[in-house]
Amino acid sequence: MTSKIDIRMILEDHFSTFRDEGTQKYSTEDFLIMAGVPAVLATAAFAFCLSIGDANIGTLISVFAIFSGLLFNVLVLIYSFSDGNGDGKKGVRDRLLRQSFANISYTILVALIAVVVLTALLFVNGLTQRILEAVVVLLSANFVLSLLMVLKRIHVLLRDKFPT
């Protein structure tokens, strides 16, 4: 794969954030939640023949596209925030900024893949359609969970900036 579109670094950086802050070991619980919940939902969607109508496909494409644009802006915000004064908490702040950057990049990647899968869904039927609909559920659940990770990290980064 050409280095211009190689996404392995984004995946490695995102999954490296699944470490326990105390022990620096990978958190099995994080992996189970971030991979298991979407997998269970996707399996259920496949088993119960969830159908995503064409109108819903267009709506989902719009949602993922809008979130991708907003998340690109958050990446720029994080870059500009990384130059600020950490008020003695530079190590923690920099680690949270790196983790947020990795998670946001991954979330944008998931949204882009979801848009491609949703577009492909317009052109298939039968078993392929059921599989792609389950993949959409998997990607959507993963997207929401990743957004929650980003939200928490941004919250931790900014909560000390505002007086109580």
N, C-alpha and C positions, 0 to 999 in steps of 0.2 A: 504494500500500500504506500502511496506517495506520502511523504512527510507533511505535505500541506494539509491533508485531510485526515491524518492519523488521530483517532480519538482516544487511543489507549492512555495517554497521559491524563486526560480528563477523568477517565474511569479510575485509574490508579489513585489520583489525588482525592476523588470523592470517597472511595472505599477506605482510604487511609484515615479519614475522619471518624471511622467507626471504632475508635480506640477509647478505652476507659481512661479518663484524665488522671486517675490516681496511679494505675499500674502501667499505663501505656501499652497494654495488651489489647488485642482485638476483642471487641465485645460481641459475644455470641448472641446476646439479647438484641443488640442493634441489628445484626444480620438477620435474625429470625423475624423481627418486626418489619424491616425494610424490604426483605425479599419474601418472607412467608405470607404476610397479609395480602400483598398484591397477587401472589400465586394462588392463595385460597380463593380470593374474589374472582380471579380469572377462571379458575377451575369451576367454580359455581356458575359463572356466566356461561361457560361452555356447556355444562351439564344441564342447565335449565334453559338452554337455547335462547339466551338474551339476544334480542334483535335491535340493532341501531338503525333507525330509519334514515333515509337520505336527508331529510330536513335536520335531523339531529347531527348528522355527520357535518353538515355545513356549520352548525352552531359550535360543535366541538372544535372544528378547525379554527374558527374565529377566536374561541376562548384560548386555545393554545398559542395562536399567533399573537394575540394581545399580551398574554403573559410573557411570551418570549421577548417582545419589545420592551416591556416593563423591566424584565430581569436584566436585559442588556444595560438599561439605564442604571440599575442597581450595581452592576459590575463597575460602571464608571464612577459611581458614588463611592464604592469601596476603594477603588484606586485612589481617588482624591482624598479619602479619609485616611488612607495609609500613610500619608505624609504629615498628618497632624501630630500634635503633642499628646503623648500618652499619659501625662501626669503621674509618672512613676510606675505605671502598669504597662509599659511598652511590650514586655514579653508576652503577657496574656493577651493584650490587644492585638499584637501581630499574629499570634496563633489563631485567634478567633477570626481575624480578617482573612488569613490564608484558608481556613476551613470554610468560611462563608463563600469566598471566591470559588473554591473547589465545588461546593454544593450548588451554588448558583449556576456555574458552568455546566454541571451535570444536569441540572433541572432544565436548562435551556436545550441541552442535547435530547433529553427525554421528550420535550415538547416538539422538537423538530422531527424526531422519529415518529411521534404520534401523528403529526400532520401527514407524513408520508404514508403511514399505515391507513389513516382515515381516507386519504385520497385513493389509495389502492382499493379500499373497501367499496368504493363507488362502482368498481368495474368487475367485481367477482360475485359469485353466488355459491350455494351449496355448502359443502364442508369447508372449503377455503374461506367463505364468508364467516362461518361460525368460528373458525380458528382466529381470523383477523379481529373479529369482535371481542373475543377473549383477550387477545393481545392488547386491544384498545383499553379494556378494563384494567389489565395489568399495568400498562403505561400510565393510565389516569391515576390509579391508586398510588403508584410509585411517585408520580408527579406531586400529588397532594402531600404525601409523607415527606418528600424532599423539601417542599415549600415550608412545611412545619419546622424542619430542621433549620432552614435558613432564617425563618421568622424568629426562632428562639435565639439563634446566635446574634442576629442583628439587635434583638431586644437587649441581650446581655451587653453588647458593645455600647449601646446608646443610653442605657438606663442610668449610668453614672454621670452622663453629661448633663442631666437635668436635675435641678435641686428638688429635694422632697419637701 
